[in-house]
Amino acid sequence: EVQLLESGGGLVQRGGSLRLSCAASGFTFSSYAMYWVRQAPGKGLEWVSAISGSDGSTYYADSVKGRFSISRDNSKNTLYLQMNSLRAEDTAVYYCAKGSSYYYDSSRPLDPWGQGTLVTVSS
Amino acid sequence: QSALTQPASVSGSPGQSITISCTGTSSDVGGYNYVSWYQQHPGKAPKLMIYDVSIRPSGVSNRFSGSKSGNTASLTISGLQAEDEADYYCSSYTSSSTSYVFGPGTKVTVL
C-alpha cells in the first residue's frame, strides 16, 4: 500500500523558515515525480511545487518561486519542501502527493495524497 | 484566480443523481482529455476519483462517472449517498502554463 506521511509543519513568524518532509513507502520512490499542494484555511487547492524522479528537475508556482525549494532523498524515500521568507498568505495545510510518471506532467493525476501538515505564519 | 470554473455548490437528495461542471477553454478542458476529479471530505486529504475525463481508479465506486463536452467537463454522482457529501475539485492540463491547475471546488450537500 502506498503511504505518504508529511511532517514539519508548525507556527512560524513572518519572514521565517520551515522545512517540511514527506516520508513515502509502498512504491519505488525514485521512479515517480512528487508534488506539494497546499490549501489555505477554507480555500481551494493550490499546486506549489514538483520534482521529477531522480534527475532533479524542479518546478514551482509563481507564488513561491525564489522562496521555496523542493528536493528529495531517494535513499531515504523522502520528499522535502524548504520554505523561506514565509508570508501570512503561506498559511495552509501542505500535502505531498505522488505523481503518475517519472517526470513532472501536469496532465497526470496525483494519487495518493498524504494527510497534510499545517503551516501557520504569524504576523 | 482559477482558470477553471465550477459551481460553488450542488445539492441533491439521497438516491438522486447530481452533476458538477468544470468549465475551461480550448487551451485546457476543451483541447485535451486530461481532466481529473478529486473528492475531499472535511479535514481529510483529497482523493482521486476520475482521471483522463472518464477513467475510474481501482476502488472508486461506479456511481461516479466523468464526461466532457466542448470546454466543459462533468462529474456525475449517481445514487447519491450521505457519504458523498464533500468538496470536489477538477483539474485539467493546460497548454497556457506549466502549472498544475485546479478548479475552485464545488461543495456537494446531500439533503
gemmi code that builds the backbone of each chain (N, CA, C; Angstrom):
import gemmi

chains = {
    "A": [
        ("GLU", (0.842, -1.195, 0.000), (0.000, 0.000, 0.000), (0.881, 1.251, 0.000)),
        ("VAL", (0.576, 2.154, -0.907), (1.313, 3.409, -0.970), (0.919, 4.293, 0.205)),
        ("GLN", (1.917, 4.806, 0.902), (1.643, 5.706, 2.022), (2.561, 6.917, 1.946)),
        ("LEU", (2.014, 8.062, 2.278), (2.760, 9.314, 2.334), (2.468, 9.973, 3.669)),
        ("LEU", (3.515, 10.365, 4.375), (3.337, 10.932, 5.713), (4.142, 12.217, 5.824)),
        ("GLU", (3.419, 13.344, 5.872), (4.070, 14.647, 5.993), (4.380, 14.972, 7.450)),
        ("SER", (5.399, 15.792, 7.635), (5.748, 16.286, 8.958), (6.497, 17.606, 8.801)),
        ("GLY", (6.691, 18.292, 9.919), (7.477, 19.514, 9.908), (6.688, 20.803, 9.973)),
        ("GLY", (5.377, 20.700, 9.905), (4.574, 21.910, 9.990), (4.599, 22.508, 11.392)),
        ("GLY", (4.097, 23.722, 11.488), (4.044, 24.372, 12.792), (3.833, 25.863, 12.654)),
        ("LEU", (4.025, 26.560, 13.759), (3.851, 28.015, 13.811), (5.203, 28.693, 13.607)),
        ("VAL", (5.242, 29.636, 12.686), (6.490, 30.340, 12.387), (6.164, 31.812, 12.171)),
        ("GLN", (7.104, 32.662, 12.506), (6.895, 34.099, 12.318), (7.083, 34.481, 10.856)),
        ("ARG", (6.438, 35.570, 10.513), (6.603, 36.111, 9.160), (8.077, 36.364, 8.880)),
        ("GLY", (8.542, 35.935, 7.706), (9.940, 36.075, 7.349), (10.792, 34.883, 7.738)),
        ("GLY", (10.221, 33.987, 8.505), (10.959, 32.829, 8.983), (11.019, 31.698, 7.968)),
        ("SER", (11.591, 30.580, 8.415), (11.790, 29.422, 7.546), (11.247, 28.161, 8.212)),
        ("LEU", (10.934, 27.185, 7.363), (10.435, 25.909, 7.833), (10.753, 24.874, 6.768)),
        ("ARG", (11.052, 23.635, 7.200), (11.262, 22.574, 6.235), (10.260, 21.455, 6.469)),
        ("LEU", (9.501, 21.149, 5.433), (8.541, 20.056, 5.502), (9.169, 18.789, 4.940)),
        ("SER", (8.735, 17.662, 5.472), (9.178, 16.368, 4.982), (7.972, 15.515, 4.620)),
        ("CYS", (8.189, 14.595, 3.707), (7.138, 13.647, 3.321), (7.801, 12.289, 3.152)),
        ("ALA", (7.517, 11.378, 4.089), (8.083, 10.041, 4.044), (7.182, 9.140, 3.217)),
        ("ALA", (7.769, 8.487, 2.220), (6.991, 7.653, 1.301), (7.311, 6.183, 1.496)),
        ("SER", (6.328, 5.344, 1.257), (6.530, 3.903, 1.327), (5.526, 3.203, 0.424)),
        ("GLY", (5.847, 1.962, 0.053), (4.916, 1.162, -0.728), (5.082, 1.264, -2.231)),
        ("PHE", (6.088, 2.012, -2.685), (6.339, 2.112, -4.129), (7.806, 2.488, -4.345)),
        ("THR", (8.259, 2.368, -5.582), (9.639, 2.715, -5.917), (9.736, 4.233, -6.033)),
        ("PHE", (10.112, 4.843, -4.940), (10.057, 6.291, -4.783), (10.793, 7.027, -5.908)),
        ("SER", (11.965, 6.555, -6.263), (12.796, 7.258, -7.229), (12.217, 7.252, -8.643)),
        ("SER", (11.198, 6.460, -8.879), (10.634, 6.323, -10.224), (9.478, 7.274, -10.499)),
        ("TYR", (9.125, 8.070, -9.506), (7.951, 8.925, -9.665), (8.230, 10.373, -9.289)),
        ("ALA", (7.652, 11.265, -10.081), (7.645, 12.666, -9.700), (6.793, 12.832, -8.444)),
        ("MET", (7.149, 13.792, -7.630), (6.416, 14.075, -6.401), (6.011, 15.540, -6.375)),
        ("TYR", (4.915, 15.809, -5.683), (4.302, 17.125, -5.711), (3.995, 17.626, -4.303)),
        ("TRP", (3.976, 18.946, -4.165), (3.428, 19.613, -2.983), (2.243, 20.458, -3.442)),
        ("VAL", (1.142, 20.316, -2.715), (-0.071, 21.087, -2.964), (-0.519, 21.645, -1.620)),
        ("ARG", (-0.962, 22.885, -1.588), (-1.395, 23.471, -0.323), (-2.838, 23.922, -0.389)),
        ("GLN", (-3.390, 24.103, 0.798), (-4.783, 24.525, 0.925), (-4.897, 25.491, 2.092)),
        ("ALA", (-5.106, 26.757, 1.797), (-5.299, 27.751, 2.843), (-6.617, 27.481, 3.562)),
        ("PRO", (-6.738, 27.914, 4.805), (-7.963, 27.652, 5.577), (-9.227, 28.090, 4.846)),
        ("GLY", (-10.128, 27.151, 4.614), (-11.388, 27.452, 3.952), (-11.292, 27.713, 2.464)),
        ("LYS", (-10.127, 27.474, 1.886), (-9.918, 27.760, 0.466), (-9.689, 26.483, -0.337)),
        ("GLY", (-9.426, 26.639, -1.632), (-9.236, 25.510, -2.515), (-7.793, 25.034, -2.589)),
        ("LEU", (-7.558, 24.107, -3.497), (-6.242, 23.513, -3.659), (-5.363, 24.383, -4.552)),
        ("GLU", (-4.096, 24.517, -4.161), (-3.138, 25.294, -4.948), (-1.861, 24.489, -5.105)),
        ("TRP", (-1.487, 24.172, -6.337), (-0.226, 23.492, -6.576), (0.926, 24.406, -6.194)),
        ("VAL", (1.934, 23.840, -5.526), (3.076, 24.609, -5.026), (4.344, 24.288, -5.797)),
        ("SER", (4.663, 22.988, -5.904), (5.949, 22.611, -6.465), (5.933, 21.148, -6.859)),
        ("ALA", (6.893, 20.778, -7.702), (7.035, 19.389, -8.112), (8.496, 19.100, -8.424)),
        ("ILE", (8.847, 17.822, -8.350), (10.205, 17.401, -8.648), (10.159, 16.070, -9.379)),
        ("SER", (10.973, 15.930, -10.395), (10.997, 14.693, -11.156), (11.682, 13.580, -10.362)),
        ("GLY", (11.617, 12.348, -10.935), (12.041, 11.169, -10.213), (13.443, 11.224, -9.644)),
        ("SER", (14.436, 11.344, -10.491), (15.797, 11.361, -9.955), (16.725, 12.276, -10.725)),
        ("ASP", (16.221, 12.984, -11.719), (17.118, 13.870, -12.462), (17.164, 15.271, -11.859)),
        ("GLY", (16.391, 15.473, -10.795), (16.471, 16.735, -10.067), (15.719, 17.895, -10.658)),
        ("SER", (14.995, 17.696, -11.726), (14.239, 18.797, -12.327), (13.151, 19.261, -11.359)),
        ("THR", (13.080, 20.576, -11.166), (12.122, 21.137, -10.212), (11.232, 22.184, -10.874)),
        ("TYR", (10.053, 22.343, -10.286), (9.046, 23.232, -10.848), (8.329, 23.927, -9.693)),
        ("TYR", (7.986, 25.212, -9.898), (7.385, 25.993, -8.822), (6.234, 26.857, -9.345)),
        ("ALA", (5.254, 27.065, -8.476), (4.231, 28.063, -8.745), (4.865, 29.442, -8.611)),
        ("ASP", (4.349, 30.398, -9.354), (4.901, 31.755, -9.304), (4.842, 32.329, -7.887)),
        ("SER", (3.836, 31.932, -7.124), (3.630, 32.491, -5.788), (4.728, 32.104, -4.796)),
        ("VAL", (5.507, 31.071, -5.116), (6.541, 30.625, -4.175), (7.936, 30.621, -4.801)),
        ("LYS", (8.011, 30.913, -6.082), (9.294, 30.862, -6.781), (10.288, 31.814, -6.135)),
        ("GLY", (11.494, 31.313, -5.890), (12.525, 32.115, -5.256), (12.515, 32.061, -3.747)),
        ("ARG", (11.434, 31.541, -3.165), (11.336, 31.451, -1.700), (11.312, 29.997, -1.221)),
        ("PHE", (10.707, 29.121, -2.011), (10.597, 27.715, -1.639), (11.546, 26.890, -2.494)),
        ("SER", (11.993, 25.766, -1.922), (12.873, 24.861, -2.649), (12.454, 23.414, -2.377)),
        ("ILE", (12.196, 22.685, -3.435), (11.800, 21.286, -3.306), (13.018, 20.408, -3.553)),
        ("SER", (13.102, 19.314, -2.826), (14.193, 18.369, -3.009), (13.722, 16.992, -2.586)),
        ("ARG", (14.534, 16.004, -2.863), (14.201, 14.642, -2.477), (15.467, 13.867, -2.186)),
        ("ASP", (15.348, 12.899, -1.270), (16.438, 11.983, -0.964), (15.915, 10.588, -1.283)),
        ("ASN", (16.272, 10.089, -2.444), (15.735, 8.799, -2.867), (16.255, 7.645, -2.017)),
        ("SER", (17.394, 7.833, -1.365), (17.920, 6.778, -0.484), (17.093, 6.668, 0.796)),
        ("LYS", (16.402, 7.759, 1.131), (15.570, 7.773, 2.340), (14.074, 7.774, 2.007)),
        ("ASN", (13.754, 7.705, 0.724), (12.348, 7.748, 0.285), (11.622, 8.947, 0.889)),
        ("THR", (12.250, 10.085, 0.841), (11.700, 11.266, 1.497), (11.741, 12.483, 0.564)),
        ("LEU", (10.636, 13.216, 0.579), (10.480, 14.458, -0.172), (10.546, 15.614, 0.814)),
        ("TYR", (11.117, 16.724, 0.372), (11.241, 17.891, 1.236), (10.700, 19.148, 0.559)),
        ("LEU", (10.319, 20.099, 1.405), (9.993, 21.434, 0.918), (10.596, 22.432, 1.897)),
        ("GLN", (11.627, 23.122, 1.450), (12.249, 24.173, 2.252), (11.533, 25.479, 1.951)),
        ("MET", (10.963, 26.070, 2.993), (10.192, 27.295, 2.823), (10.880, 28.444, 3.550)),
        ("ASN", (11.301, 29.448, 2.808), (11.968, 30.624, 3.365), (11.128, 31.875, 3.138)),
        ("SER", (11.477, 32.927, 3.841), (10.786, 34.220, 3.694), (9.277, 34.042, 3.732)),
        ("LEU", (8.822, 33.314, 4.730), (7.403, 32.977, 4.795), (6.533, 34.204, 5.027)),
        ("ARG", (5.368, 34.167, 4.397), (4.387, 35.247, 4.464), (3.093, 34.727, 5.069)),
        ("ALA", (2.251, 35.641, 5.507), (0.969, 35.237, 6.085), (0.163, 34.406, 5.089)),
        ("GLU", (0.266, 34.742, 3.823), (-0.513, 34.032, 2.807), (0.000, 32.625, 2.505)),
        ("ASP", (1.105, 32.243, 3.130), (1.604, 30.869, 3.003), (0.952, 29.951, 4.029)),
        ("THR", (0.170, 30.521, 4.933), (-0.546, 29.713, 5.920), (-1.488, 28.756, 5.218)),
        ("ALA", (-1.308, 27.466, 5.464), (-2.086, 26.454, 4.750), (-1.735, 25.066, 5.271)),
        ("VAL", (-2.562, 24.117, 4.907), (-2.199, 22.705, 5.046), (-1.424, 22.336, 3.779)),
        ("TYR", (-0.269, 21.727, 3.981), (0.574, 21.332, 2.859), (0.496, 19.819, 2.696)),
        ("TYR", (0.104, 19.396, 1.488), (0.001, 17.981, 1.164), (1.121, 17.583, 0.203)),
        ("CYS", (1.671, 16.403, 0.405), (2.506, 15.832, -0.638), (1.658, 14.805, -1.385)),
        ("ALA", (1.982, 14.624, -2.641), (1.221, 13.696, -3.469), (2.145, 13.020, -4.474)),
        ("LYS", (1.805, 11.812, -4.817), (2.587, 11.028, -5.773), (2.087, 11.275, -7.189)),
        ("GLY", (3.012, 11.510, -8.094), (2.649, 11.648, -9.486), (2.464, 10.285, -10.139)),
        ("SER", (2.090, 10.311, -11.396), (1.817, 9.073, -12.132), (2.936, 8.685, -13.072)),
        ("SER", (3.962, 9.524, -13.159), (5.059, 9.244, -14.073), (6.365, 9.765, -13.498)),
        ("TYR", (7.452, 9.451, -14.160), (8.787, 9.842, -13.693), (8.976, 11.359, -13.732)),
        ("TYR", (8.494, 11.949, -14.807), (8.684, 13.394, -14.986), (7.473, 14.178, -14.494)),
        ("TYR", (7.690, 15.422, -14.158), (6.589, 16.314, -13.855), (5.693, 16.392, -15.086)),
        ("ASP", (4.417, 16.189, -14.893), (3.477, 16.160, -16.008), (2.130, 16.641, -15.485)),
        ("SER", (1.766, 17.838, -15.867), (0.532, 18.427, -15.332), (-0.723, 17.816, -15.927)),
        ("SER", (-0.541, 16.866, -16.841), (-1.715, 16.175, -17.378), (-2.046, 14.914, -16.581)),
        ("ARG", (-1.137, 14.511, -15.724), (-1.295, 13.260, -14.985), (-1.885, 13.513, -13.597)),
        ("PRO", (-2.726, 12.584, -13.138), (-3.371, 12.765, -11.830), (-2.388, 12.566, -10.679)),
        ("LEU", (-2.757, 13.076, -9.525), (-1.985, 12.914, -8.302), (-2.700, 11.899, -7.421)),
        ("ASP", (-1.981, 10.846, -7.064), (-2.599, 9.762, -6.321), (-1.571, 8.817, -5.763)),
        ("PRO", (-1.557, 8.613, -4.425), (-2.436, 9.238, -3.433), (-1.842, 10.534, -2.896)),
        ("TRP", (-2.517, 11.054, -1.881), (-2.076, 12.251, -1.167), (-1.807, 11.870, 0.285)),
        ("GLY", (-0.882, 12.595, 0.901), (-0.667, 12.408, 2.326), (-1.767, 13.092, 3.122)),
        ("GLN", (-1.701, 12.992, 4.434), (-2.742, 13.558, 5.297), (-2.568, 15.056, 5.530)),
        ("GLY", (-1.412, 15.581, 5.154), (-1.168, 17.021, 5.245), (-0.517, 17.450, 6.548)),
        ("THR", (0.163, 18.582, 6.493), (0.759, 19.182, 7.679), (0.472, 20.681, 7.646)),
        ("LEU", (0.061, 21.227, 8.772), (-0.385, 22.615, 8.837), (0.781, 23.559, 9.114)),
        ("VAL", (0.891, 24.558, 8.277), (1.874, 25.626, 8.460), (1.119, 26.917, 8.748)),
        ("THR", (1.454, 27.546, 9.867), (0.815, 28.803, 10.238), (1.886, 29.877, 10.347)),
        ("VAL", (1.732, 30.924, 9.574), (2.683, 32.029, 9.591), (2.034, 33.191, 10.330)),
        ("SER", (2.641, 33.575, 11.430), (2.075, 34.661, 12.236), (2.714, 35.986, 11.854)),
        ("SER", (1.904, 37.029, 11.959), (2.406, 38.352, 11.616), (2.617, 39.194, 12.867)),
    ],
    "B": [
        ("GLN", (-6.834, 33.410, -8.882), (-7.991, 33.244, -9.771), (-7.784, 32.005, -10.641)),
        ("SER", (-8.647, 30.986, -10.434), (-8.516, 29.747, -11.173), (-8.901, 29.953, -12.628)),
        ("ALA", (-8.203, 29.199, -13.510), (-8.537, 29.249, -14.920), (-9.759, 28.381, -15.214)),
        ("LEU", (-10.136, 27.536, -14.269), (-11.295, 26.657, -14.411), (-12.416, 27.172, -13.520)),
        ("THR", (-13.657, 26.992, -13.964), (-14.787, 27.426, -13.145), (-15.654, 26.245, -12.775)),
        ("GLN", (-16.102, 26.239, -11.535), (-17.011, 25.233, -11.002), (-18.104, 25.949, -10.227)),
        ("PRO", (-19.286, 25.345, -10.152), (-20.323, 25.928, -9.290), (-19.871, 25.820, -7.845)),
        ("ALA", (-20.220, 26.820, -7.054), (-19.801, 26.812, -5.649), (-20.438, 25.660, -4.891)),
        ("SER", (-21.670, 25.336, -5.237), (-22.363, 24.284, -4.510), (-23.378, 23.579, -5.401)),
        ("VAL", (-23.576, 22.313, -5.085), (-24.589, 21.485, -5.734), (-25.211, 20.624, -4.647)),
        ("SER", (-26.502, 20.434, -4.705), (-27.151, 19.599, -3.687), (-28.124, 18.630, -4.334)),
        ("GLY", (-28.414, 17.579, -3.596), (-29.363, 16.592, -4.073), (-29.831, 15.709, -2.932)),
        ("SER", (-30.911, 15.008, -3.141), (-31.457, 14.104, -2.135), (-30.849, 12.718, -2.309)),
        ("PRO", (-30.862, 11.948, -1.246), (-30.331, 10.573, -1.356), (-31.008, 9.815, -2.489)),
        ("GLY", (-30.193, 9.116, -3.286), (-30.711, 8.338, -4.383), (-30.748, 9.081, -5.706)),
        ("GLN", (-30.717, 10.399, -5.636), (-30.744, 11.185, -6.867), (-29.364, 11.195, -7.530)),
        ("SER", (-29.338, 11.745, -8.728), (-28.080, 11.964, -9.441), (-27.806, 13.455, -9.507)),
        ("ILE", (-26.545, 13.817, -9.351), (-26.152, 15.211, -9.498), (-24.959, 15.291, -10.440)),
        ("THR", (-24.782, 16.459, -11.023), (-23.670, 16.676, -11.936), (-22.946, 17.960, -11.572)),
        ("ILE", (-21.637, 17.868, -11.498), (-20.784, 19.020, -11.208), (-20.032, 19.370, -12.491)),
        ("SER", (-20.055, 20.616, -12.857), (-19.383, 21.033, -14.085), (-18.029, 21.674, -13.798)),
        ("CYS", (-17.175, 21.620, -14.779), (-15.840, 22.221, -14.716), (-15.596, 22.826, -16.093)),
        ("THR", (-15.669, 24.143, -16.152), (-15.593, 24.819, -17.441), (-14.254, 25.519, -17.632)),
        ("GLY", (-13.682, 25.292, -18.789), (-12.409, 25.913, -19.122), (-12.453, 26.494, -20.518)),
        ("THR", (-11.374, 26.302, -21.231), (-11.262, 26.824, -22.592), (-10.683, 25.750, -23.512)),
        ("SER", (-10.465, 26.124, -24.740), (-9.871, 25.187, -25.687), (-8.395, 24.935, -25.389)),
        ("SER", (-7.826, 25.758, -24.501), (-6.427, 25.572, -24.116), (-6.277, 24.567, -22.985)),
        ("ASP", (-7.382, 24.196, -22.384), (-7.291, 23.229, -21.296), (-8.362, 22.144, -21.458)),
        ("VAL", (-9.489, 22.300, -20.801), (-10.523, 21.244, -20.813), (-10.911, 20.834, -22.225)),
        ("GLY", (-11.158, 21.816, -23.069), (-11.657, 21.510, -24.402), (-10.640, 20.928, -25.359)),
        ("GLY", (-9.366, 21.165, -25.080), (-8.344, 20.764, -26.027), (-7.683, 19.428, -25.742)),
        ("TYR", (-7.916, 18.907, -24.555), (-7.212, 17.691, -24.142), (-8.122, 16.833, -23.269)),
        ("ASN", (-7.891, 15.540, -23.307), (-8.664, 14.619, -22.457), (-7.895, 14.324, -21.170)),
        ("TYR", (-7.515, 15.406, -20.497), (-6.715, 15.278, -19.280), (-7.389, 16.021, -18.124)),
        ("VAL", (-8.581, 15.632, -17.806), (-9.309, 16.202, -16.685), (-9.388, 15.163, -15.568)),
        ("SER", (-9.072, 15.603, -14.367), (-9.174, 14.744, -13.183), (-10.153, 15.357, -12.201)),
        ("TRP", (-10.697, 14.513, -11.345), (-11.610, 14.958, -10.290), (-11.141, 14.381, -8.954)),
        ("TYR", (-11.186, 15.233, -7.918), (-10.782, 14.835, -6.581), (-11.916, 15.102, -5.600)),
        ("GLN", (-12.070, 14.185, -4.668), (-13.058, 14.325, -3.596), (-12.315, 14.634, -2.304)),
        ("GLN", (-12.826, 15.580, -1.528), (-12.200, 15.914, -0.251), (-13.260, 16.070, 0.837)),
        ("HIS", (-13.203, 15.186, 1.807), (-14.062, 15.325, 2.981), (-13.415, 16.289, 3.954)),
        ("PRO", (-14.215, 16.958, 4.803), (-13.668, 17.936, 5.736), (-12.534, 17.368, 6.586)),
        ("GLY", (-11.414, 18.077, 6.616), (-10.287, 17.669, 7.421), (-9.498, 16.493, 6.880)),
        ("LYS", (-9.834, 16.062, 5.677), (-9.160, 14.912, 5.081), (-8.391, 15.301, 3.833)),
        ("ALA", (-7.537, 14.387, 3.378), (-6.773, 14.618, 2.153), (-7.653, 14.402, 0.929)),
        ("PRO", (-7.366, 15.085, -0.149), (-8.075, 14.825, -1.404), (-7.851, 13.390, -1.871)),
        ("LYS", (-8.867, 12.861, -2.579), (-8.816, 11.506, -3.117), (-9.162, 11.555, -4.592)),
        ("LEU", (-8.349, 10.910, -5.400), (-8.596, 10.871, -6.843), (-9.815, 10.010, -7.142)),
        ("MET", (-10.761, 10.589, -7.898), (-11.991, 9.876, -8.226), (-12.088, 9.517, -9.707)),
        ("ILE", (-11.589, 10.421, -10.549), (-11.656, 10.246, -12.008), (-10.399, 10.865, -12.612)),
        ("TYR", (-9.843, 10.243, -13.654), (-8.766, 10.872, -14.394), (-8.958, 10.635, -15.888)),
        ("ASP", (-8.257, 11.385, -16.679), (-8.407, 11.318, -18.139), (-9.881, 11.368, -18.542)),
        ("VAL", (-10.582, 12.315, -17.967), (-12.001, 12.633, -18.214), (-12.966, 11.614, -17.628)),
        ("SER", (-12.705, 10.320, -17.852), (-13.747, 9.346, -17.510), (-13.245, 8.039, -16.914)),
        ("ILE", (-11.977, 7.955, -16.589), (-11.428, 6.705, -16.057), (-11.474, 6.707, -14.533)),
        ("ARG", (-12.063, 5.651, -13.990), (-12.148, 5.495, -12.536), (-10.991, 4.655, -12.034)),
        ("PRO", (-10.235, 5.174, -11.051), (-9.175, 4.341, -10.444), (-9.797, 3.142, -9.748)),
        ("SER", (-8.993, 2.117, -9.575), (-9.444, 0.942, -8.859), (-9.934, 1.330, -7.460)),
        ("GLY", (-11.079, 0.799, -7.081), (-11.611, 1.052, -5.746), (-12.618, 2.180, -5.667)),
        ("VAL", (-12.724, 2.982, -6.709), (-13.708, 4.075, -6.716), (-15.058, 3.528, -7.184)),
        ("SER", (-16.090, 3.883, -6.475), (-17.425, 3.397, -6.783), (-17.845, 3.754, -8.204)),
        ("ASN", (-18.551, 2.828, -8.855), (-19.035, 3.100, -10.207), (-20.224, 4.056, -10.208)),
        ("ARG", (-20.578, 4.575, -9.051), (-21.598, 5.632, -9.001), (-21.008, 6.968, -9.478)),
        ("PHE", (-19.689, 7.009, -9.559), (-19.002, 8.216, -10.021), (-18.600, 8.029, -11.488)),
        ("SER", (-18.961, 8.998, -12.313), (-18.600, 8.924, -13.718), (-18.236, 10.304, -14.226)),
        ("GLY", (-17.367, 10.329, -15.233), (-16.924, 11.590, -15.800), (-17.176, 11.649, -17.286)),
        ("SER", (-17.344, 12.866, -17.790), (-17.568, 13.076, -19.209), (-17.095, 14.465, -19.595)),
        ("LYS", (-17.137, 14.738, -20.891), (-16.725, 16.056, -21.370), (-17.474, 16.402, -22.641)),
        ("SER", (-17.847, 17.665, -22.744), (-18.467, 18.179, -23.960), (-17.930, 19.577, -24.197)),
        ("GLY", (-17.241, 19.739, -25.297), (-16.645, 21.042, -25.580), (-15.662, 21.445, -24.498)),
        ("ASN", (-15.831, 22.639, -23.970), (-14.920, 23.150, -22.941), (-15.373, 22.845, -21.523)),
        ("THR", (-16.366, 21.992, -21.384), (-16.891, 21.667, -20.048), (-16.801, 20.176, -19.760)),
        ("ALA", (-16.142, 19.868, -18.646), (-16.094, 18.504, -18.140), (-17.123, 18.380, -17.025)),
        ("SER", (-17.588, 17.167, -16.796), (-18.609, 16.955, -15.774), (-18.310, 15.710, -14.963)),
        ("LEU", (-18.637, 15.804, -13.681), (-18.591, 14.657, -12.777), (-20.028, 14.386, -12.355)),
        ("THR", (-20.494, 13.176, -12.589), (-21.840, 12.789, -12.198), (-21.769, 11.777, -11.073)),
        ("ILE", (-22.540, 12.028, -10.038), (-22.664, 11.084, -8.927), (-24.083, 10.533, -8.991)),
        ("SER", (-24.187, 9.229, -9.197), (-25.492, 8.577, -9.268), (-25.815, 7.930, -7.935)),
        ("GLY", (-27.105, 7.781, -7.640), (-27.491, 7.150, -6.388), (-26.852, 7.837, -5.199)),
        ("LEU", (-27.023, 9.139, -5.125), (-26.364, 9.968, -4.118), (-26.519, 9.387, -2.716)),
        ("GLN", (-25.402, 9.347, -1.984), (-25.405, 8.835, -0.619), (-24.851, 9.889, 0.333)),
        ("ALA", (-25.168, 9.746, 1.598), (-24.716, 10.712, 2.603), (-23.195, 10.859, 2.605)),
        ("GLU", (-22.500, 9.766, 2.342), (-21.036, 9.778, 2.363), (-20.434, 10.544, 1.189)),
        ("ASP", (-21.275, 10.900, 0.215), (-20.780, 11.659, -0.927), (-20.686, 13.152, -0.624)),
        ("GLU", (-21.199, 13.543, 0.513), (-21.135, 14.959, 0.900), (-19.673, 15.330, 1.139)),
        ("ALA", (-19.168, 16.225, 0.315), (-17.745, 16.572, 0.328), (-17.519, 17.713, -0.655)),
        ("ASP", (-16.278, 18.171, -0.714), (-15.865, 19.125, -1.749), (-15.252, 18.348, -2.909)),
        ("TYR", (-15.522, 18.822, -4.115), (-14.997, 18.174, -5.306), (-14.237, 19.193, -6.154)),
        ("TYR", (-13.030, 18.823, -6.543), (-12.172, 19.700, -7.332), (-11.853, 19.050, -8.677)),
        ("CYS", (-11.936, 19.841, -9.728), (-11.466, 19.353, -11.008), (-10.050, 19.881, -11.237)),
        ("SER", (-9.350, 19.225, -12.138), (-8.015, 19.642, -12.532), (-7.873, 19.338, -14.013)),
        ("SER", (-7.180, 20.187, -14.728), (-7.002, 19.957, -16.151), (-5.624, 20.381, -16.601)),
        ("TYR", (-5.085, 19.651, -17.548), (-3.880, 20.087, -18.221), (-4.216, 21.369, -18.975)),
        ("THR", (-3.237, 22.296, -19.004), (-3.410, 23.500, -19.784), (-2.157, 23.770, -20.598)),
        ("SER", (-2.349, 24.152, -21.838), (-1.215, 24.488, -22.688), (-0.758, 25.925, -22.435)),
        ("SER", (-1.497, 26.653, -21.635), (-1.194, 28.068, -21.378), (-0.175, 28.260, -20.275)),
        ("SER", (0.126, 27.179, -19.560), (1.006, 27.315, -18.402), (1.645, 25.973, -18.085)),
        ("THR", (2.774, 26.027, -17.395), (3.389, 24.777, -16.943), (2.860, 24.371, -15.572)),
        ("SER", (1.998, 25.225, -14.996), (1.496, 24.955, -13.660), (0.445, 23.851, -13.653)),
        ("TYR", (0.306, 23.254, -12.506), (-0.752, 22.276, -12.265), (-1.974, 23.075, -11.844)),
        ("VAL", (-3.092, 22.915, -12.530), (-4.246, 23.786, -12.315), (-5.422, 23.035, -11.706)),
        ("PHE", (-5.976, 23.615, -10.650), (-7.185, 23.077, -10.020), (-8.334, 24.066, -10.199)),
        ("GLY", (-9.543, 23.543, -10.251), (-10.715, 24.389, -10.188), (-10.938, 24.865, -8.767)),
        ("PRO", (-11.862, 25.799, -8.550), (-12.084, 26.379, -7.220), (-12.814, 25.460, -6.265)),
        ("GLY", (-13.377, 24.387, -6.764), (-14.065, 23.432, -5.902), (-15.569, 23.627, -5.851)),
        ("THR", (-16.274, 22.527, -5.638), (-17.733, 22.523, -5.512), (-18.108, 21.756, -4.261)),
        ("LYS", (-18.930, 22.370, -3.429), (-19.393, 21.696, -2.219), (-20.682, 20.942, -2.542)),
        ("VAL", (-20.646, 19.651, -2.333), (-21.830, 18.818, -2.559), (-22.514, 18.560, -1.231)),
        ("THR", (-23.795, 18.895, -1.187), (-24.602, 18.684, 0.014), (-25.681, 17.650, -0.279)),
        ("VAL", (-25.794, 16.667, 0.608), (-26.850, 15.670, 0.493), (-27.977, 16.082, 1.439)),
        ("LEU", (-29.114, 16.402, 0.861), (-30.231, 16.959, 1.632), (-30.890, 15.930, 2.553)),
    ],
}
model = gemmi.Model(1)
for chain_id, residues in chains.items():
    chain = gemmi.Chain(chain_id)
    for i, (resn, *xyz) in enumerate(residues, 1):
        res = gemmi.Residue()
        res.name, res.seqid = resn, gemmi.SeqId(i, " ")
        for name, pos in zip(("N", "CA", "C"), xyz):
            atom = gemmi.Atom()
            atom.name, atom.element = name, gemmi.Element(name[0])
            atom.pos, atom.b_iso = gemmi.Position(*pos), 0.0
            res.add_atom(atom)
        chain.add_residue(res)
    model.add_chain(chain)
structure = gemmi.Structure()
structure.add_model(model)
structure.setup_entities()
